[in-house]
Amino acid sequence: MNEKIIQEYKQYSQHVDSKFLQKEMNWICEKLLKNIERFQHQFPSACTTNHQYRLKANDDWTNGFWTGMLWMAYQYTKNEKFYAIIQENIKSFEQRLNNHFVLDHHDIGFLYSPSLVMIYRDTHDQSLEKPIIIAANKLLDRFQEKGQFIQAWGQLGDPKEYRLIIDSLMNLPLLYEASKITGNMKYAQKADAHYQQVINNIIRQDASTYHTFYFDAETGKPDHGATHQGFSDQSCWARGQAWAILGIPLHERIIQGSHDQKKWEFVFEYFIDKIPQDLVPYWDLCFDDTSHEPKDSSALAIAACGLLEVEKIGYRSDAKMIAEGMLYALSTNYTSQSDEDYEGLLKHGVYAYAENKGVDEENLWGDYFYMEAIYRLLNPEWETCW
């Protein structure tokens, strides 16, 4: 592992104290207050265009991030302006379930964990249990018995879409929450089966990851890895590697005894070994400082949250220090604090490079995970939504 990079993160961590965290959180909440003046009851798009979010209905896979940010801001400030929007968002998420509106995909966990599950865990509002279970059932509907995985996209059973993707690790906590609420272990059992298919197939021998992995639709046997978001089928998409850095310890905390520490260490080492000079990764880990490619700041924010999970389960004694250093690296050159007209929090992200979507722009998950990491450090006992 590149110990020089680790030491640089640790040196940066010395700047992260309660004053720094409160300053960041205050700025974030002020930015969100300014944004809701324009957004009102609409949802921001997944990524910015010229640093402004487009306003949309509740029809994308990222709207849970927006609601989760509002909830953290409300918990921190107790400002009723946040709460009013949150209540309308809850109704919108329930209506989306009732209408099965743009829910034929696996990202139902991304939608309902940072929104309804987060609020439910903090308030214990039993009226949220029913929509959480409905959402979990819709996710479970995508489980393929042949292959034992949750199909990511497309028509169920379509051989061209008979695959999972690494992002799916973040959809599984919704299923574990459903088992916790109902006492029915079918949700957790299917989540466990899917997790095993991800962890056993999507991680290569060198500890890099495929973005997506296909199964044979006839037999369910593992077939081949590929990419949808990364540079190539052989490269390693930065955000995908970060999902593994967060998803593996999340699974360990939830189910305990998965014994995947070594796999996590190898995945983390690969990520660190590809970190460039300014400590923020390029959008694909095949690039270095000679490439002039865009960065993906969101990947580092996700990885920081992964390290804060690792601190809880004891994989690395210095995990918190490294996470703090990652956040400080982002705060120095990658936040929009000096850009009042930028609506996103975290600059220099990439949504989908091949589609020229959100390249060198802000995005909701980057904003969300930066805020979540700050909030985790301010509230070490906070349960999170995952």
KEKE-698439 format. One record per atom (N, C-alpha, C): x, y, z; residue in one letter. Coordinates in pm, whole numbers, plus 32768, in hexadecimal, padded with zeros to 4 digits. Example, Ala and Ser with C-alpha at 12.3 -4.5 7.8 and 13.67 -1.06 7.14 Angstrom:
% residues 2
85277DC7830CA 84CE7E3E830CA 85287EB6830CA 85057F1F82C4S 85577F9682CAS 850A80038313S 
//
This chain:
% residues 386
80547F888000M 800080008000M 8057807D8000M 802680E67FBFN 806F81647FBAN 806481AB8041N 80C481908099E 80C081C9811FE 80D38260811DE 8113829480B5K 8124832480ACK 809B836980A3K 804083328055I 7FB9836B804AI 7F70836180CFI 7F7C82EF8112I 7F3D82DD8195I 7F70834581F7I 7FF1835C81F7Q 802B83BD8255Q 7FFC844B8234Q 7FEC846981B5E 7FBB84EE8191E 7F2C850281C2E 7ED8849C81B4Y 7E5084A681EBY 7E5584BA8282Y 7EAC847182C5K 7EB5847D8356K 7EE585088380K 7F4185418334Q 7F6D85C98352Q 7EFB862C8341Q 7EAE861982D7Y 7E39866F82C2Y 7DD286618332Y 7DCA85EB836DS 7D6485D383D5S 7D78862D844ES 7DF386608460Q 7E0E86B884D1Q 7DBE873984CAQ 7D8E875B8453H 7D4087D58442H 7CAB87BF845EH 7C8487428470V 7BF68721847FV 7BD387148513V 7B9D8781854AD 7B6F878285D4D 7ADE87AF85D8D 7AA787C0864DS 7A1987E58659S 79FD886C8617S 7A5C88C7861DK 7A4A894A85DEK 7A3F893C8546K 7A9888EA850CF 7A9488D1847BF 7A1088908455F 79E7882A849EL 796D87E0847DL 78F288398486L 78EC888D84EDQ 787A88E884FCQ 78798951848EQ 78EF8980846AK 78F789E183FCK 78C389A4837BK 78ED8929835DE 78BE88E682E3E 782888D082E7E 77F688A28357M 776888848361M 771489038359M 7743896E8395N 76FB89ED838EN 76F28A1D82FDN 77638A1582B7W 77648A3E8229W 770689E681D7W 770A896381EDI 76B4890781A3I 7621892B81B8I 75FA89418234C 756E89608252C 754489E58216C 759D8A458217E 757F8AC681D7E 756B8AB58141E 75BF8A638102K 75B28A488073K 752D8A038055K 750789A280A8L 7489895B8093L 741289B980A4L 74198A128106L 73AC8A748119L 739D8ACD809EL 740C8AF58068K 74088B487FEFK 73CC8AF97F7BK 73F28A797F71N 73BF8A277F03N 73298A107F0BN 72F489FA7F83I 726589DC7F8CI 720F8A567F6CI 724A8ACB7F73E 72008B417F47E 71DA8B377EB5E 72348AFB7E65R 72178AE87DD7R 71D58A617DBCR 720389F97DFFF 71CF89747DE3F 713E89637E12F 711E899E7E88Q 709A898B7EC6Q 707C88F67ED4Q 700D88C67E9BH 6FE5883A7EADH 701087E37E37H 706488197DE1Q 709A87C87D75Q 711E87897DA2Q 7150872D7D50F 71CC86E77D70F 723A87147D10F 72B5871E7D43P 7324873F7CEAP 734A86C67C95P 737E86E07C20S 73AD86767BC6S 7424862E7C03S 744985BD7BC9A 74B8856C7BFFA 753B85B97C00A 7552860D7B9BC 75CD865A7B94C 75AD86E67B62C 760A87407B75T 75F587C97B48T 761987D87AB5T 75E588407A7AT 760D886F79F6T 763989007A07T 76B6891A79E9N 76EF899F7A05N 76D989C57A97N 76E6895E7AEDH 76E6896F7B7EH 765D89937BB7H 75F3897D7B67Q 756B89907B97Q 751F890D7B86Q 74D288E87BECY 747F88717BE2Y 740088927B93Y 73DD88387B38R 735A88447AF6R 72F088167B59R 7279884E7B50L 720D882B7BACL 71B287C47B6BL 718F875C7BB7K 714786EB7B81K 70DF86B97BE4K 708986617BB2A 703086177C0AA 707F85A87C4FA 703F855D7CA4N 707F84ED7CE9N 708484767C89N 70E5847A7C2CD 70E984157BC2D 717683DE7BA7D 71D583FE7BFED 725E83D07BE7D 728A83757C59D 730083367C4AW 733182DA7CB0W 737883227D22W 738A83A57D16T 73DC83F27D73T 738D84467DD7T 730984437DD0N 72BA84A07E21N 72C184837EB7N 72E484087EDAG 72F883E97F67G 736B84387FA3G 73D284517F54F 7444849D7F86F 741B852B7FAFF 73C885697F5CW 739985F07F7AW 734A85F17FFCW 72F08592800CT 729E858B8085T 72F4856D80FFT 7356851580EFG 73B084F7815EG 74008570818AG 742D85C0812CM 7475863A814FM 741B869A819CM 739F86A6816FL 734286FF81B5L 732A86CF8243L 732086498255W 7308861582DBW 737F862D8336W 73F986158306M 746F86328358M 747486C7837CM 7453871D831BA 745387AD8335A 73EB87D1839EA 737787928397Y 730E87AD83FBY 733B877F8486Y 73758707848CQ 73A386D4850DQ 740E872D8549Q 745F876884F4Y 74CD87BC8525Y 749D8847854CY 7441887F84FET 7419890B8514T 7392891B8559T 733988B5854BK 72AF88BD8578K 7261892C8530K 728F895184BBN 724C89B8846BN 71D1897A8429N 715C89B28444E 70DE897A8412E 70D28984837AE 712089D9833BK 711C89E082A8K 7146895A826BK 71A8891B82A9F 71D08896827AF 716088318291F 712388388306Y 70BF87D5832CY 704587DB82D0Y 701E885282A7A 6FAA88608250A 6FC1881B81CAA 7039882B8191I 705987E98113I 706087538126I 709987278195I 70A5869881B2I 701C865681B5I 6FBC869581F4Q 6F36865981FDQ 6EF886488173Q 6F0D86A9811CE 6ED9869C8093E 6F25862E8047E 6FA686228062N 6FF485BA8020N 6FC7852F804AN 6FA6851E80CAI 6F74849D80F9I 6EF6847680ACI 6E9B84D4809DK 6E2084B98051K 6E4084947FC0K 6EA284D87F87S 6EC884BE7EFDS 6F0284317EEFS 6F5584077F4EF 6F8F83817F48F 6F2383167F59F 6EC2832F7FAFE 6E5482D07FC0E 6E0082C77F40E 6DE4833B7F03Q 6D98833C7E86Q 6DE382F57E16Q 6E6783057E14R 6EB782C27DADR 6EAB822A7DBAR 6EA781F97E35L 6E92816B7E4BL 6E09813F7E1BL 6DA4818C7E41N 6D1B81687E1DN 6D0881627D86N 6D4A81BA7D3FN 6D3E81BF7CACN 6DA7816B7C64N 6E00812F7CB0H 6E7280E57C78H 6EB2813A7C08H 6ED781B47C2FF 6F0582177BCFF 6F9D82137BC2F 6FCF81E97B50V 705E81DE7B32V 70A6818F7BA2V 707581187BBBL 70AF80C27C22L 70DA803A7BEAL 70E2802D7B66D 710D7FAE7B2BD 71A57FAA7B21D 71E57FB17B93H 72777FAA7B9DH 72997F867C2DH 73197F717C47H 73437F437CCCH 73637FB57D2BH 735E80307CFFD 738880A07D52D 731E80CE7DB4D 72C080787DD1I 725780967E32I 729580AC7EBCI 730480667ED7G 734A807C7F55G 738681077F5EG 73C181367EF1F 73F581BE7EEDF 738682257F01F 730E82047ED5L 729E82607EE3L 726782637F71L 725581ED7FACY 720681E68028Y 725981DA80A8Y 72DA81B9809FS 732C81B88118S 734F82458148S 7384829E80F1P 73A583248122P 732B837C813BP 72B7834C8118S 723D839B8130S 71ED835B81A1S 719782FB8182L 713C82C681E6L 7183827A8255L 71E682278233V 722A81DA829CV 7275823682FBV 72B8829C82C5M 730082FA831BM 72A2833D837EM 7232836C834CI 71D183B183A3I 7195834F8408I 717782D683DBY 713E82708433Y 719D824E84A6Y 721C823F8487R 727B821B84F1R 728B828A8558R 72828306852AD 729383768587D 7215839585D6D 719F8378859CT 7120839F85DCT 70D083288611T 70EA82B185DEH 709B823885FFH 7007824A85DAH 6FEF82998574D 6F6682B18545D 6F32823284FFD 6ED681ED853DQ 6EA7816D850AQ 6E59817A8487Q 6E2981F28468S 6DE1820383EAS 6E3D81F28372S 6EC081F88388L 6F2081E6831AL 6F4081548301L 6F1780FC835AE 6F38806E834AE 6EF9803482CCE 6E7A805382B4K 6E36801A8240K 6E7A804081BCK 6E9480C181A2P 6ED880E18123P 6F6580A78119P 6FAA809A818AI 702F805C8186I 70237FCA8159I 6FC07F84818CI 6FAC7EF88166I 6F817EED80D4I 6F297F4680A8I 6F007F45801BI 6F797F597FC1I 6FD07FB87FE6A 70497FD27F97A 70A27F567F95A 70B37F158008A 71067E9C800EA 70CB7E2D7FB7A 70487E227FB6N 70087DBC7F62N 70227DD67ECEN 701D7E547EA8K 70387E757E1BK 70C87E547DF6K 71237E6A7E52L 71AD7E467E38L 71BB7DAE7E2FL 71767D677E88L 717D7CD67E89L 71417C997E0AL 70E47CE17DCDD 70A87CB07D4FD 71107C9E7CE1D 71827CE07CEFR 71E97CD97C88R 724F7C697CA4R 72377C1B7D0BF 72947BAE7D2DF 72847B3B7CCAF 72F47B127C91Q 72F57AA47C31Q 73237A247C77Q 72C879C17C7CE 72EA79427CBCE 735D78FE7C72E 735A79057BEBK 73CA78D27B9DK 743D79377BA4K 749B791C7BF6G 750A79777C0BG 750D79B27C95G 749979B77CD8Q 749079E87D63Q 74C37A787D70Q 748B7AD07D1FF 74B47B5C7D24F 743D7BB67CFFF 744A7C347D1FI 73E67C997CFCI 740F7CD87C78I 73BA7CCA7C14Q 73DA7D007B90Q 73D77D987B94Q 743F7DD57B61A 744F7E677B6DA 73E87EB47B1CA 73E97E9C7A9AW 739A7EEF7A40W 734D7E9779DEW 72F87ED77990G 72B97E96791EG 72487E377941G 720D7DFE78D9Q 71A17D9E78E9Q 71D67D22792FQ 718C7CF37991L 71B77C7F79DDL 71CB7C067982L 723D7BC67991G 725A7B507943G 72997B6978BBG 72A07BE67891D 72DE7C077811D 73727BDD7814D 739C7B8177BCP 74287B5477BFP 748D7BC677B2P 74677C32776DK 74C27CA2775CK 74CD7CF777DBK 74717CE27838E 74727D2F78B5E 747B7CD57930E 74A47C57791BY 74A87BF77989Y 75287C0C79D9Y 75287C767A29R 75A37C9F7A6CR 75867CEC7AECR 75EE7CF57B3DL 75EE7D4C7BB1L 765A7DB57B9EL 76597E1D7BF1I 76C47E817BECI 76F57E9C7C7AI 776D7ED07C84I 77AB7EE07D07I 77617F447D5FI 771E7FA67D24D 76CE80067D70D 76667FC17DC8D 763E7F477DA1S 75D17F017DE4S 75EF7EE37E76S 766C7EE67E9FL 768D7ED17F2BL 76437F357F84L 76267FAB7F4DM 75E480137F9BM 754B80057F9AM 75167FAC7F48N 74867F947F49N 745E7F2A7FADN 74BD7ED97FDBL 749E7E6A8034L 74707E9280C0L 74A37F0080FBP 74747F248180P 73DC7F35818BP 73997F5B811FL 73077F658122L 72C97EDD8140L 73027E738107L 72CC7DED811EL 72E57DC081AEL 735A7DDD81E3Y 73747DBA826EY 73177E0682CDY 72FA7E8382ABE 729D7ED182FEE 72127E9282FBE 71E97E618286A 71667E22827AA 715E7DA482D0A 71C87D5482D4S 71C97CDF832BS 71C27D0783BDS 72067D7383E0K 72047DA4846AK 71787DD08493K 71337E148439I 70AD7E478457I 70487DD68460I 704D7D7A83FDT 6FE47D1483F2T 70047C93843CT 70837C798457G 70A97BF9848FG 70B27B8B8427G 70967BAE83AAN 709A7B4D833BN 71277B4E8300N 716B7ADE830AM 71F77AD982E1M 720A7AC9824BM 719E7AC181FFK 71AF7AB2816EK 71FB7B288132K 71E47B9F8167Y 72287C168133Y 72BE7C0B814AY 72E57BEB81C4A 73737BDE81E6A 73B37B6B8199A 736C7AFD8188Q 73A37A898141Q 73C07AAA80AFQ 73647AF1806FK 737B7B187FE4K 73ED7B7D7FDBK 73F27BD9803CA 74607C3A803EA 74E67BF4804EA 74EC7B9080A7D 75687B4580BBD 75927AFD803BD 75307ABF7FF8A 754F7A777F7CA 75887AD67F13A 75497B4A7F05H 75787BAB7EA3H 76047BDC7EC8H 76187BFC7F47Y 769B7C2C7F74Y 77097BC97F4FY 76F07B497F65Q 77557AE57F45Q 77747AE37EAFQ 770F7AF57E5DQ 77287AF77DCCQ 77797B727DA3Q 77617BE17DE5V 77B27C587DC9V 78437C407DF3V 78547C197E70I 78D97C147EAAI 792F7BA57E6CI 78ED7B3B7E3CN 79387ACA7E04N 79527AD67D6FN 79107B357D2CN 791E7B3F7C9BN 79517BC47C69N 79337C307CB0I 794F7CB37C79I 79D97CE77C9FI 7A187CA77D02I 7A9F7CCC7D2AI 7B027C747CDDI 7B5B7CB37C91R 7BBF7C6A7C43R 7C307C367C9ER 7C877BE67C65Q 7CF77BAE7CB2Q 7D557C1A7CE6Q 7D617C8A7C9ED 7DBA7CF57CCAD 7D757D567D29D 7CF87D367D52A 7CA87D847DB1A 7C677DFF7D73A 7C767E147CF1S 7C257E777CADS 7B997E3C7C97S 7B3C7E8D7C6CT 7AB27E5E7C5FT 7A7D7E797BD3T 7A2A7E1D7BA6Y 79D57E397B32Y 79657E967B5FY 79307EE37B03H 78B77F2E7B22H 783F7ED27B25H 78377E797AC2T 77C17E247AB5T 77EC7D967A96T 77987D367ABEF 77BA7CA97AA5F 773E7C5F7A74F 77517C147A06Y 76E47BCD79C6Y 76DE7B3A79F1Y 76647B0679EFF 764B7A797A09F 76047A3D7991F 761279BA7980D 75CC79757914D 7539796A7939D 74E3799E78E4A 745479A27902A 741579177905A 745278B878C3E 741B783078C0E 744477DF793AE 74C277ED7961T 74F7779A79CET 750B77E67A51T 751578697A49G 753478B97ABFG 75C678BB7AE4G 761A787C7A95K 76A978777AB5K 76ED78FC7A95K 775479217AE5P 77A1799B7AC8P 77DB79967A3CP 77D47A0779F5D 78027A09796AD 787B7A667957D 78667AE87960H 78D87B417948H 78BF7BCB7983H 792D7C10799FG 79287C9979D0G 79347CFC795FG 79007D747975A 79057DDD790FA 78F67E637956A 78E97ECD7907T 78D27F507942T 785F7F9478FAT 78207FEF7940H 77BD804A7905H 77E880DA791CH 782880F2798DQ 7851817879B3Q 78E8818F79A6Q 7937812579ADG 79C7813679ADG 7A01814D7923G 7A86815A791EF 7ACA817678A0F 7AC680FE7841F 7AD980867878S 7AD8800D7826S 7AB17F97787DS 7A977F26783CD 7A767EAD7886D 7AE97E7E78DED 7B627EA578BBQ 7BD87E787906Q 7C067EDE796FQ 7BD27F587969S 7BFE7FBF79C7S 7BAC7FB77A48S 7BC680137AA2C 7B8180147B24C 7B43809D7B3BC 7ABF80A27B31W 7A72811D7B46W 7A8181497BD8W 7AAA81C37BEDA 7ACC81F27C74A 7A5681EA7CD3A 79E382167CA7R 796E82147D00R 794681847D21R 795781297CC2G 7939809E7CDEG 799180667D4CG 7A1380847D47Q 7A6E80557DB0Q 7A4580917E36Q 7A19810E7E34A 79ED814F7EB0A 796F810D7EE8A 791380E37E8FW 789B809C7EC0W 78C4801F7F0CW 792B7FDA7EDEA 79597F627F24A 79997F877FA9A 79E37FF57FADI 7A2380218029I 79BB80408094I 79488071806CL 78DB808B80CAL 7880801180DCL 78617FCC806FG 77FF7F608075G 782B7EE780C5G 78AB7EC380BFI 78DB7E4D8107I 78D17E5F819FI 79057ECB81D9P 78F67EDB826BP 78667EF28297P 78137F2E8240L 77857F398261L 77487EB08277L 77677E53821DH 77337DCC8228H 77657D8982A8H 77E47D9B82C8E 781D7D628342E 77D57D9883BDE 77BB7E1A83C0R 77787E538435R 76EB7E1E8444R 76A77E0C83D3I 761B7DE283D8I 760D7D5083FFI 765C7CF983BFI 76467C6A83D5I 76AF7C2B8431I 77257C65843CQ 77927C398493Q 77C27BAC846DQ 78437B9D846DG 787E7B1A8453G 788C7AF783C1G 788F7B5D8368S 789D7B3E82D9S 792D7B1C82B3S 798B7B448308H 7A187B2282F5H 7A4E7B53826EH 7A297BCC8248D 7A577C0381CAD 7AC17C7081DED 7B007C718251Q 7B627CD9826EQ 7BD47CD9820AQ 7C087C6481E8K 7C787C5D818BK 7C517C948102K 7BD97C7080D5K 7BAC7CA58054K 7BA27D3C805AK 7B6C7D6F80C8W 7B617E0080D6W 7BEC7E4180D3W 7C497E07811CE 7CD17E418122E 7D0F7E468096E 7CFC7DDD8048F 7D357DDB7FC1F 7CF37E447F67F 7C6D7E507F73V 7C237EB37F24V 7C4F7F407F4AV 7C5C7F597FCAF 7C867FDC7FFBF 7D157FFB7FCEF 7D6D7F977FD7E 7DF87FAB7FADE 7E007FD07F19E 7DB17F8C7EC6Y 7DB17FAC7E37Y 7D87803D7E21Y 7D2080697E68F 7CEE80F27E5CF 7D5B81557E83F 7D9B813E7EF4I 7E0381997F26I 7E7A819E7EC6I 7E9D812E7E8DD 7F0F812A7E33D 7EF7817A7DB3D 7E7B819A7D95K 7E5A81E67D1CK 7E3B82797D3AK 7E4B82A37DB6I 7E2D832E7DDBI 7E9B838B7DA7I 7E7783F77D61P 7EDB84537D2AP 7F0E84B87D91P 7F5B85157D60Q 7FA685707DB8Q 7F4D85C67E11Q 7ED985F37DDDD 7E86864A7E30D 7E2485FC7E88D 7E3285777E8DL 7DEB851E7EE8L 7D5985067EC4L 7D2F852D7E4CV 7CA685167E1DV 7CAD84C87D9BV 7C6484587D8EP 7C7684007D1AP 7C3D84387C98P 7C7484087C2BY 7C3884207BA9Y 7BBB83C97B9BY 7B6983E37B38W 7AE9839F7B2CW 7AF983097B11W 7B6882E17AD6D 7B8B82547ACCD 7C1982447B01D 7C3181D87B4BL 7CB281C87B8DL 7D2281A17B2EL 7D0381907AAEC 7D6E81777A4DC 7DB981F67A2AC 7D8682697A54F 7DC582E97A32F 7E2183197AA2F 7E8783687A7BD 7EE083A57ADCD 7EF384387AB8D 7F5384787AF7D 7F6485097AE5D 7F9885317A5CD 7FB984D17A09T 7FE284F17980T 7F6B84EE791FT 7EF584CB7950S 7E8484AF78F7S 7E2E852978D6S 7E29858B792FH 7DD58603791DH 7D4085DD7916H 7D1A85707957E 7C8F8545795CE 7C48858979D1E 7BC2858D79CFP 7B7785C77A40P 7B8485727ABFP 7B7785B37B2EK 7B7485707BAFK 7AE585427BCDK 7AD884EA7C31D 7A5484CD7C68D 7A5B84D97D00D 7A3F85527D2ES 7A4485707DBES 79E385197E0CS 797384F27DCFS 791084A27E17S 794A841C7E43S 79A683E47DF6A 79E283647E1AA 7A2C836F7E9EA 7A7083DF7EB5L 7ABA83EF7F32L 7A5A84057FA7L 79EC844C7F91A 798A84607FFCA 794D83DA8025A 792F83857FC4I 78F883007FE1I 795F82AD802EI 79DC82B18001A 7A4682658044A 7A59829480D4A 7A4C831680ECA 7A57834B8174A 79EB830F81CEA 79718306819AC 790582C881E7C 792582358200C 796281F2819DG 7989816881AFG 79ED81588221G 7A4C81B3822AL 7AAF81AC8295L 7A7081C7831EL 7A0B821B8321L 79C5823383A0L 797581B883C9L 7946816A8367E 790980E88386E 7972808883BAE 79E78089837BV 7A54803083A3V 7A7D804B8434V 7A7A80CA845BE 7A9C80EB84E6E 7A3F80A18547E 79BF80968522K 795D8056857AK 79777FC1858CK 79AA7F818524I 79B97EEF852AI 7A497EC3853FI 7AA67F248542G 7B2E7F05856BG 7B8A7ECB8503G 7B6E7EE28483Y 7BC97EB0841CY 7C507EF88420Y 7C4E7F7C843AR 7CCA7FCC8441R 7CC0802B84B6R 7D2780318508S 7D25808A857CS 7D32811D8554S 7D6A813784DCD 7D7E81C184B0D 7D1481ED844BD 7CA781A28440A 7C4281BE83D8A 7C07824983E5A 7BE98273845FK 7BAC82F68473K 7C0B83658447K 7C89835A8467M 7CEB83BF8440M 7CF383CB83A8M 7CF483598364I 7CFB835C82D2I 7C7E839D8299I 7C09837B82D0A 7B8C83B882A1A 7B8E844F82B5A 7BBC847A8327E 7BC4850A8343E 7C20854F82DEE 7C8F850F82C0G 7CEB8549825EG 7CAD855281D5G 7C6084EE81AFM 7C1984F2812EM 7BB88568812AM 7B70857C8195L 7B1085EB819AL 7B5786728195L 7BC8867C81D9Y 7C1186FB81D4Y 7C4887158148Y 7C7786AB8106A 7CA786BA807BA 7C3786ED8022A 7BBD86BB8037L 7B4A86EB7FE9L 7B28877B800DL 7B30879B808CS 7B06882180B9S 7B61888E8083S 7BE0886E806DT 7C3F88D78047T 7C2F89057FB6T 7C1288A97F5CN 7C0D88CF7ECEN 7B91889E7E82N 7B3988577EC4Y 7ACE88157E7BY 7A41883C7EA7Y 7A32888C7F0ET 79AC88BB7F32T 799089417EEET 791289667EEBS 78E889E17EA6S 78D98A567F07S 79238A547F75Q 79138ABD7FDAQ 79328B487FA3Q 798C8B507F44S 79AE8BD37F0BS 79608BEE7E89S 79018B977E6AD 78B28BA57DEFD 781E8BAF7E13D 77F28C257E35E 776B8C387E68E 77008C0C7E06E 771B8C177D84D 76B68BF57D20D 76AF8B607D01D 770F8B127D34Y 770B8A817D20Y 76A48A467D80Y 764B89F27D4DE 75E589B97DA4E 761289377DE8E 767488F27DAEG 76A8887A7DEDG 771088997E57G 772A88387EACL 778C88487F17L 781888217EECL 782187B47EA0L 78A387797E81L 78BD87817DECL 791F87D27DC7K 794087E87D3AK 799287737D02K 79A387777C7EH 79FB871B7C36H 79D386887C48H 7954866E7C2CG 792485E47C28G 790A85BA7B98G 78F285397B86V 78CD85047B03V 785884A47B16V 77EC84BB7ACDY 777B845F7AD0Y 779683EB7A70Y 778F840579EDA 77A3839C7988A 77F983D77918A 787983B9791BY 78D683F778BEY 78B583D7782DY 789683597810A 787D832F7786A 780483757749A 77A7839E779FE 772F83E37772E 773E847A777BE 77B584A977A4N 77CE853777BAN 776585727819N 774885277880K 76E2854F78E1K 772685737966K 771585EE7990G 774B86177A10G 77E1860D7A1BG 7828862E79B0V 78BA862879B2V 78F186AB79E9V 794286A17A52D 797887157A9AD 7907876E7ACDD 78A5872D7B08E 783287717B43E 781C873C7BD0E 77BB87777C16E 779287417C97E 772886D57C80E 7719867B7CDFN 76AF86197CD9N 767885FE7D64N 75FE85C87D69L 75B885BB7DE9L 75FC85587E47L 763184E97E11W 767084897E6DW 76F284BE7EA2W 773C850C7E54G 77B4854B7E89G 779285AA7EF9G 772D85FE7EE1D 76FE86597F4AD 76D3860C7FC6D 768385A27FAEY 764B8556801EY 76B985158072Y 771584CD8033F 777784828082F 77DE84DD80C3F 77F885528087Y 784C85B380CEY 780685E1814DY 778586018140M 7738862D81B4M 772985BC8219M 7710854381EAE 770084D28247E 778084BC8297E 77F384C58256A 787184B1829CA 7886851B8308A 7869859882E7I 787486048349I 781585EB83BEI 779A85C5839EY 773585AE8406Y 77598536845CY 779084CD8420R 77BE845A846DR 7825848484D7R 788484D884ADL 78EE85028509L 78B8855C8577L 785485AC8558L 7815860085BEL 77C185AF861FL 778C853D85EFN 773184EB863FN 775E84598638N 77C784358681P 780183AF8674P 779E833D8692P 7735835786E0E 76D482EF8702E 766182E7869EE 76608340863DW 75F5834185D8W 75F682BF858BW 757D82878574E 757182038537E 75818205849FE 75748274845FT 7570828583CCT 74F5823E8395T 74E282448312C 746D820782D3C 748E81808297C 750D8157829DW 753780DE8256W 753C806582B4W 
//
